[in-house]
Amino acid sequence: MGTNLLTNRDRLWDSLMAMAEIGPGAEGGSRRLALTDEDLAGRELFISWCREAGCSIGIDQMGNIFARRAGTDPDAAPVMTGSHLDTQPHGGKFDGVYGVLAGLEVIRSLNEMDIRTRAPVEVVCWTNEEGSRFSPAMVGSGVFAGQFTLDYGLARMDADGITLGSELERIGHNGGQACAPRPVAAYFEAHIEQGPILERAGKTIGVVTGGQGSSWFEVTFSGQDSHAGTTPMSVRRDALLGAARLVVAVNEIGVRNQQVGVTTVGRLDVTPNSRNTIPGAVSLDADIRAFSQDALEAMGREMETAATNIAKDLGLDVTCTLLARKAPTVFDKSTVDLVRRSSEKLGLAHMDIVSGAGHDAIYLSAIAPTAMIFIPCEDGLSHNEAESATPDDITAGANVLLAAMLQAAGQD
């Protein structure tokens, strides 16, 4: 395979911009929340493009869309690629949609070059990756990969009490294809990095070796409600002061361990939340992420120790509850190597990288050899209407995807 096997830069860019016209954001981004009318319009446009490219279309019970280009071996498991078309409420034009349309561009390019693959090639649009309407995120790929039951997925409910299953019925995308694990020869996902590492390193391609693990803790400090004007400073049991100190401590844990992970406090709940009452109870959520299980557990222990010491110093009670823990994901080495070798053959500056965000590929890695391809995004900005990527980088990622998939699928 030579470097002359390339995707069509202008066609891919034009497709991305056409999709962005559906559910445009107020500030130039995109707003297509899962299974809304805007999401339906995007899904239908994708289906129409896939049919024009000669693909057969299957929709499963979770609304996941599979566009299949037949291979010469009807018994071979497919080589898959894909991502999602749903967005955040203030989403950009590239998060998710790039991976879907890069996959479509691979099929269009194979057609244009009259290349037949031994294994079928499938492009997938996964349902509700973002989780901004129905929680949790990545539930469509999660059911497909056996991480959630179908009943669980269909019962997910939005803020208005509407279930995911009822919305699939409303838009007519409750397909008859089973949503359950099936043989997949390999799964590739192209995506913007959603962080600044590639841009700062001057690299075009991120060869993703896996995903960070995460631990979510709820920490509750309990003190005593009391009058803000009459309670001396020396006798206060201020739960918010304890929480404030822990916010700083969690950040310091992240700074000390920044080579292996990150830490965040993203939620505070203050009781009674009155301007002239010393808070008697505060709960917060601490998000700890790390590249290795050892680091993940060690950082969690650091946080729990800090909370205990803070409570003791301030005369507070504290509880630390582990809400969820997900082990780090390590992608299949041989599949990752296909991405690395393809980048080298195309002469593209590349580096190994670990994904800090969740992706459908994380779940797919439980049932199929999996790899991801990252490209830079401007200033690392994502989940924002100003999210941006260049046509050259977008095309480079699609070229790597084409080369890696062609090696995995086999050329007849």
N, C-alpha and C positions, 0 to 999 in steps of 0.2 A: 504494500500500500504506500503510495507516495503522497507528498504534501499537496499535490494538485487536486486532491479530493476535498473540496471546500464548499461551504454553504453559501447562500446568496445573502450578502450583507443588506442590500436595500430591501429585499423582500421580507426578511426577518424584522427589520426596523419598522417597515410600513405596517406589518401585522401587529406589532406591539402598539403602535400609535393608533391603529384602528380599534383595537380592544380597549384602549384607554378612553375612547370616545363614549364607551358604555359606562354609565355611572360615574361621570366626571366629578371630581372633588371641587370644592369652592376655590381652592388655591392651586389648581393645576394638577392635582393627583387623581386618585381613584377612590370610589366608594361603592363597593359591590359586596355587601354583607351576605353571608352564606344563605342561599335559597330564597333571597329576595327576588323581585322582578328584574332588578339589574343583574344579579348573578345569573338568573335564567337566560337573559339576553346574551350575556357573555358565553355561557355554556352552549347555547344554540349556534352562536357564530362559530365557535370552535368546532362543533359537530359538522357544520356546513363546510368549513374549510377541509376537514378530514375526509369527508365524503368526496369532495372535489379532487382530493389526492388519491382516491381509489381505496380508501380504508373502509373496512366494515366497522360498525359501531355496536358496542355492548354497554349497557348500563346495569349496574348491579343493585342489590336491595338497599344499599346506602347511598345510591345516586352517583357512585364513582363511575366515570366515563372512560371506556377503553376503546381507543382507535387502533385497529389492527391492520398492519400490512403483512400479507401472507408471505411465508418463506417457502422454499422448495421442499422442505421436509415437514409434512403436515403433522408429524408426531413430535416434533421438537418443541421444547418449552420456549416461551417467548423471551426475548431480551426487551426489558421495559425501561422507559424513562417517563418522567412526568413531574408534576408539582400541583399547584392549585391556582384557581382563578378568583376565589373569594379574597377580600381585602379587609384591612382594618377600617374603622370609621373614617380616619384621616390617612388613608393609605397612599402609597405611591404607584407608579406605573409598571414597576419591574418585579417587586416581591412576589414570587410564586408564578405569575403569568409568564415571566421569562423562561422558566423551566418547562412549562407546557408548550409554549410556542417555539422554543429551541428544539424540542422533540418533534414537533410538526415540521419544522424546517429540515430536520434530518430526513424525514420521509420524503418531503418534496425534493430534496437534493438527490436522494437515492433514485427517485423516479426520473429526474432530469438526466442523471448519468446512466440510466438504464442498468442499475446494479441490482442483482438479485441476491438475497441473503438466504443462507440455509435455514436459520431459525426465523420465526416470525418476529416482527418488531412491533411493539405496542407503546403508544403514548397515552398516559393516564392523566386525567384531571381528578384529583382527590377532593372529596366533599369536606367542607368545614375544617380546613387546615388551621385557619387563624384562631378559631375559638372565640372570636369577638362577639358573635351572636349566641352560639351554642357552646357551652363548656362541657368537656375539655377540648383543647385544641387537638388537631390531627385525628379526629375520631373516625373519619372515613377510612383512612389507611390503617388505623388501629384495629378496626373491626376486620378488615381484609386480612391483616397479619395475625389475627387471633389474639390480640391484646385486650379486646373488649368483646362482649357478646353482641349479637345483632340487636337483641331487645334493649340492651343498655344504650346502644347508639341511637336507635330510633326514638327512645324516650327522652333524649336530651331536650331541655326546655329553655326558651329564651326569657328575657325579662318580662314579657307580656304573657307568659304561660303557654306559648305556642310550642308544640313539640317539633323536633326535626322530622319525625316520620310524617306528621300531618302536612308539613311544608313540602316534603318530597311528593306527596300525593297531589297537593294543590298545583305544583308546577309541572306535574306529569313526569317526574324523573325518578319515581320509585320503580326501578327496573326489575326485571325478572331473573337476571343473572345472580347466582349465589354470591354473597359477599363472605368469603371464607378463604383460608389459605389454599393455594394451588401452586403447581410447579412454575417457578420463574428461574430462567437460566442466569440472569443477572439484572440488577436494577441500578440505573444511573440517574442522578438528579443534578441539573444545572441550576445555579442560584446566585444571586448577588450575595456578597459576603455578609452584608448588614453590619459591618464593623470596619475599622480603619487600617487593619494590619497590612493587607495587600497594597493599598495605595501608599502607605508610608514606606513600605519595603521596595516599591517600584516594580512589583510583580503583576503580571497579567492574569495568571492562573493560580488558584489555590487548589492543591491536591488534598482533598479532605480525607484525613485518616480515621476520623470518628467524631463523636460528640461528647461534650462534657456531661458528667453526672451532676445531679442536683439534689439538694436537701432543702425542704421547706419546713421551718419551725414557726410555731406560734408561741410567743413569750408573753406572759401576763405578770405584771407587777401589781401587788395589792398593798395599799397603805391605808390612809384614812382621809375621808372627806373632811375638810374643816375650813373655817372662815379665812379668807385671804388677808383680811385687815387686822384680825385680832389674834392670830396664831403666831407666836414667836418663831423665828427662823430655826432656833435650836431644838424645837420639839416637833417640827413638822415631819410627817411621813408622806412625802410627795412622790406619788407613783410616776408622775410625768418626768420628774428629775431622774428617776431610775431608768426610765425608757430612753431619755435623752442621752444619758451616759452610755447605754448599750448601743444606741445608734452609732455613736462615735467609736465604740469598741469594735463593732462589726466592721465598720469601714477600715479600722486599723488592721484587723485580721486580713482583710482583702489586700491591703497595701503590703503587708509582710509576706503574703503568699501569692503576689501577683504573677509570678512566673508559672504558677500551676493552677490558679483559679481566680474567682471574683466573688464579691459579697455585696449584698444590697438589703436595705430595709425599705420596703415599698408601701407599707401600710401602718398607720397608727389609729387606734380607737381609744379615745379619751373619755372617761366617765368621772363626773357628770357632764363635763365639757361646758362649764359655766365660767365666765370671765372672772368672777370674784369668789370662786371656790377652789381650794387646793385639790387637785385630782386624787381620788382615792383608788382608782384602778385604771390601768392602761395596758392594752394588749398591742402587740406589734408582730408583723410577719418578717422573718429574716430568710432571705434567699441566698443559699451558699452553693456555688458551682465549682467544679474542679475536674481536671483532666484524668485523675486517677482515683480509684476507690480509697486508697490510703490517705491521700490528701483531703478528699471529701470528708472522711470520717474525722480526721485530725482537726480540720477547721471547724467542724460541728462541735467537737469537744471543747475547743478554745472558746467558742461562743457561749456554751453552757457554763463553763467555768467563770467567764466574765460576768454573766448574768447573776450567778450565785454570789460572787464577791461584791457586786454592786448592791444587791439586795441586803447583804449583811452589813455593809458600810452605812446604808441609809435606814436601817430598821424596817425593811420591807419584806413581804413574802413574795416568792417568785415561783412560777411553774414554766417549764419548757416542754412543749409537746411537738414531737416530730409528726408533721402532717403528711409528708410524702417524701420518699427517697427513690431516686432513679439512678441506677449504676451507670458509669460512663460506658459509651458504646465504642467498640473497636470494629471498623469496617474490614471486610475481607481483603487480605493483603494482595492477592493476585488481581482482584478487580481494581483496587486502588492503583496497582502498578500499571494497569492498562491506561488509566488516566495520566499517570506520570510519563509513561513512554510516549503516549500520543502527544503530550505537550512538548516533549523533547524533539520528536520528529517534525513537529510544526515550527520549531525554533522559537517557542514562546517562553518568556521568563516565568518561572514557576517556583513554588515553595510548598512544603507540606504545612498543613494548618488543621486545627481542631475546631469544629463548629461550636460556637457558644450558644447558638439558638437551637430550638427544636425544629425538626423537619420530618416530612413523611418518610424520608430515607431511614430515619432512626428506627421506625417500626418495621419497615421492609427488611432491614438487616437481620431481623429475627427469622426470616423465612427464605432469604435469597442472598447470594453474594452481592454486596452493595458498595457503591462509591458515589461521591459527590464531586462536582466541579464548581468552584467559586470563582467569580470575577469581581473586580473592585467596584465599589459604589462611592460616589463623591462624598468625601469627609466621613465615610462610614455611616452615613445617615440612612435610616430605614424606619418603617412604620411612621412615615411622615410624608406629607404631600410633596415636599421638595426632594424626595428620593430621586437620585439621578445616576445613570450609567452611560458610557459612551458607546456609539455604534461599533467602534473598533473592538472594544472589550467584549461587547455582547456577541459579536461575530466570532471572536477568538474562542470564547467558551463553547459556542455552537460547533465550531470546527473540531475542538477536542472531543466533544460529545459524539459527533459523527465518526471520528476515527476510532474511539473506544468502543462504540456500539458495533461498528462494522467488524472489529476484531472479535468481539464477543459472539456476534451472530453468525460469523463465517460468511465469506463471499463465494458464491457459485459462479 
